[in-house]
Amino acid sequence: MTAKHPPTPIHKRRTRNIVLGVVFLILGIVGLIVPVMPQFIFFFLSALFFSLVSPQLRRAMRRFRQRHPSLDSAYKKWREKARRKRQNRIRRKQRHKEEPPRSRFSHR
């Protein structure tokens, strides 16, 4: 018998992307049934998360973005905003680690 290996970060990321893709797909289907709820954004997000797992879907999404430049620019803005947010969070953590611990009773 082979020993089970702990899940690597790649497996965790892949599982997370599949779960998010399924959740957004279900929300898109609910959006088809409920007239007030938007469905396009949920189907788009599910395709986006599935494209992070599947190379064929990734190529299809790239072709779709090339055919629809307005959606592509909105997608790029969304990704850029998320990247900046992630970088700021990392910088804050690094600054927090570099600061020496202060005494609770020191008066400045």
Phi, psi and omega in degrees: 000149178263148180280145177281134179265147177293149180296136179275167178302328179294318179294321178295317180295318180297316179297317179299318180294321178294316180297314178297321177298318179293317180300313180291328176296316178297318178296324177294320178294319176298323178297331175291325182281315181271118187291337184279332186277133179287145180248331185299314183297323180289320176294322178295315179294322178295319177296323178297311181291324176292329180291338176288345181256324187251122178297323180295316179291328177298317178295320179295320178294322179296317178296320179297317179294327178291326180284336183235083186296331180293320176292324179296318180293322177296320178296317181295320177297318179297317179293320180296318178297318178295322180295315179297319179298317179295318180295320177297321179296318179294317179297319178298319179296319180294318178296323180295323179290327184284334182290134176289148180293137180264148177284146180291335188256003180282137178252131180258000000 
